[in-house]
């Protein structure tokens, strides 16, 4: 994958991560950089964000974000530490993870789906205004599906509740769908903003 600065990121079959500097035409391993943030450095997935940065999902389901720079020092940041979210015997997630930082919302699915949604600059300045707290839900571990549509994150849970979080203006809405009490298994939003879901 190529990041926003033109650096190429490669995950190998033995779950190691390398970055290629096109300007110096050199590969180097990202082992030591990742190791300073997480204990298990095996990488199971990399994915490019809308902003051109690279998401890194490790075997123990920690999520990091990075991109290359001219001095060959990766700008790495730990977005979510999943130590409390996994079964430590096999490193599997016990539930889908929806998390929030000062800068973004993020999703780590049991099916290895990952993405982040960057908040607007105005919301980032107000770091104490948690969007997830606005949901006023007793549990944040019951989410079964999520979909990022433009500036809106849609999420569904085990009880058929559909939630809408606008990470541009901070508005949050909840919809209890009639005659639906089961889990919303998947979500899709088309370009016209129509929401489709499977229960």
C-alpha positions as CSV (number, residue, x, y, z in Angstrom):
1,X,0.0,0.0,0.0
2,X,1.2,3.5,-0.8
3,X,0.7,6.2,1.9
4,X,0.1,9.9,1.4
5,X,3.9,10.6,1.2
6,X,4.6,8.0,-1.4
7,X,6.1,5.3,0.9
8,X,5.2,1.7,0.2
9,X,4.1,-0.6,3.0
10,X,4.4,-4.3,2.6
11,X,3.1,-7.1,4.9
12,X,4.8,-10.4,4.4
13,X,3.3,-13.9,4.8
14,X,5.2,-14.3,8.0
15,X,3.4,-11.3,9.4
16,X,6.3,-8.8,9.3
17,X,6.0,-5.3,8.1
18,X,8.4,-3.4,5.9
19,X,8.3,0.1,4.4
20,X,10.0,1.0,1.0
21,X,11.4,4.5,0.6
22,X,11.0,5.3,-3.1
23,X,13.4,8.2,-2.9
24,X,16.3,6.2,-1.5
25,X,15.1,2.9,-3.0
26,X,15.6,1.1,0.3
27,X,13.4,-1.3,2.3
28,X,13.6,-1.4,6.0
29,X,11.7,-3.4,8.7
30,X,9.4,-1.6,11.1
31,X,10.1,-4.1,13.8
32,X,11.6,-1.8,16.4
33,X,9.1,1.0,15.9
34,X,6.1,-1.3,16.4
35,X,7.7,-3.1,19.3
36,X,7.9,0.2,21.3
37,X,4.1,0.3,21.2
38,X,2.9,-3.3,21.5
39,X,4.2,-6.6,22.8
40,X,3.1,-8.8,19.9
41,X,4.5,-7.3,16.7
42,X,2.9,-9.8,14.3
43,X,0.9,-7.8,11.7
44,X,-2.2,-9.5,10.4
45,X,-3.6,-6.6,8.3
46,X,-2.7,-3.3,6.8
47,X,-5.2,-0.9,5.3
48,X,-5.1,2.6,3.8
49,X,-7.3,5.3,5.3
50,X,-9.2,8.0,3.4
51,X,-6.4,10.5,4.5
52,X,-3.7,8.3,2.9
53,X,-2.3,6.9,6.2
54,X,-1.8,3.3,7.0
55,X,-3.7,1.3,9.6
56,X,-1.9,-1.6,11.2
57,X,-3.7,-4.4,13.0
58,X,-1.5,-6.7,15.1
59,X,-2.2,-10.3,16.1
60,X,-3.3,-9.2,19.6
61,X,-5.8,-6.8,17.8
62,X,-4.1,-3.6,18.7
63,X,-4.6,-0.9,16.1
64,X,-2.0,1.6,15.0
65,X,-1.7,4.3,12.4
66,X,1.4,5.3,10.5
67,X,2.9,7.0,7.4
68,X,6.5,7.5,6.2
69,X,8.5,10.7,6.4
70,X,11.6,12.0,4.7
71,X,13.9,11.2,7.6
72,X,12.9,7.5,7.5
73,X,11.2,7.8,10.9
74,X,7.7,6.4,10.7
75,X,5.0,8.5,12.4
76,X,3.4,5.7,14.4
77,X,0.6,6.1,16.8
78,X,-1.3,3.6,18.9
79,X,-5.0,4.2,18.4
80,X,-6.4,1.4,20.5
81,X,-4.9,-1.1,23.0
82,X,-7.1,-4.3,22.8
83,X,-5.7,-6.0,25.9
84,X,-9.1,-6.0,27.6
85,X,-11.0,-6.9,24.5
86,X,-9.4,-10.2,23.6
87,X,-9.2,-13.8,24.8
88,X,-5.6,-14.1,25.8
89,X,-5.4,-17.8,24.9
90,X,-5.9,-17.2,21.2
91,X,-5.9,-13.4,20.8
92,X,-9.4,-13.4,19.4
93,X,-11.7,-10.4,20.1
94,X,-14.5,-11.2,22.5
95,X,-16.7,-8.6,20.8
96,X,-16.5,-5.9,18.0
97,X,-14.6,-2.9,19.3
98,X,-15.9,0.6,18.8
99,X,-13.4,3.1,20.3
100,X,-12.9,6.9,20.4
101,X,-9.8,9.0,20.7
102,X,-9.5,12.8,20.8
103,X,-9.0,12.8,17.0
104,X,-11.2,10.0,15.7
105,X,-13.7,7.1,16.0
106,X,-12.5,3.6,15.1
107,X,-13.8,0.1,14.6
108,X,-12.1,-3.2,15.0
109,X,-14.3,-6.1,14.0
110,X,-14.2,-9.7,14.9
111,X,-14.1,-10.4,11.2
112,X,-10.9,-8.2,11.0
113,X,-12.7,-5.2,9.5
114,X,-10.9,-2.0,10.5
115,X,-11.4,1.7,9.8
116,X,-11.1,5.1,11.5
117,X,-13.2,8.2,11.1
118,X,-11.4,11.5,11.7
119,X,-13.4,14.1,13.7
120,X,-13.6,17.6,12.4
121,X,-11.1,20.1,13.7
122,X,-13.7,21.7,15.8
123,X,-14.6,18.4,17.6
124,X,-10.9,17.6,18.0
125,X,-10.4,20.9,19.9
126,X,-13.2,19.9,22.3
127,X,-11.5,16.7,23.5
128,X,-13.8,16.3,26.5
129,X,-16.9,16.0,24.3
130,X,-17.1,12.3,23.8
131,X,-19.3,11.2,20.9
132,X,-19.7,7.7,22.3
133,X,-21.0,9.1,25.7
134,X,-23.7,10.9,23.8
135,X,-25.1,7.5,22.8
136,X,-26.0,6.9,26.5
137,X,-25.8,3.2,26.2
138,X,-25.2,0.9,29.1
139,X,-22.8,-1.2,27.1
140,X,-20.4,-0.4,24.2
141,X,-19.6,-4.1,23.6
142,X,-23.0,-5.1,21.9
143,X,-22.3,-3.6,18.5
144,X,-22.6,-6.0,15.6
145,X,-22.0,-3.9,12.5
146,X,-20.6,-0.6,11.4
147,X,-20.4,1.5,8.2
148,X,-18.6,4.7,7.5
149,X,-20.6,6.9,5.1
150,X,-19.0,10.3,4.3
151,X,-19.1,12.2,7.6
152,X,-21.4,9.8,9.4
153,X,-20.7,6.6,11.2
154,X,-23.6,4.1,11.3
155,X,-23.6,1.3,13.9
156,X,-26.0,-1.4,14.8
157,X,-26.3,-3.6,17.9
158,X,-27.6,-6.9,19.1
159,X,-31.0,-5.5,20.0
160,X,-31.8,-4.0,16.6
161,X,-30.8,-0.5,17.6
162,X,-29.4,1.7,14.8
163,X,-27.1,4.6,15.8
164,X,-25.9,7.5,13.7
165,X,-22.9,9.5,14.7
166,X,-21.9,12.6,12.7
167,X,-18.2,13.1,13.3
168,X,-18.2,16.4,11.5
169,X,-20.7,18.3,13.7
170,X,-21.1,16.0,16.7
171,X,-24.7,15.1,16.3
172,X,-25.8,11.7,17.5
173,X,-29.1,9.9,16.9
174,X,-30.5,6.5,17.9
175,X,-33.3,4.7,16.0
176,X,-35.2,1.8,17.5
177,X,-36.5,0.0,14.4
178,X,-40.1,-1.3,14.6
179,X,-40.6,-5.0,14.7
180,X,-36.9,-5.7,14.9
181,X,-35.4,-7.1,18.1
182,X,-32.5,-9.2,16.7
183,X,-29.0,-8.2,15.8
184,X,-28.2,-5.9,12.9
185,X,-25.7,-8.2,11.2
186,X,-24.5,-5.8,8.4
187,X,-24.9,-2.3,7.2
188,X,-24.5,-0.5,3.9
189,X,-25.2,3.2,2.9
190,X,-25.6,4.0,-0.7
191,X,-24.4,7.3,-2.3
192,X,-27.8,8.8,-1.8
193,X,-27.7,8.2,1.9
194,X,-30.2,5.4,2.0
195,X,-29.3,2.9,4.8
196,X,-29.6,-0.9,4.1
197,X,-29.2,-3.5,6.8
198,X,-29.5,-7.3,7.4
199,X,-30.9,-8.8,10.5
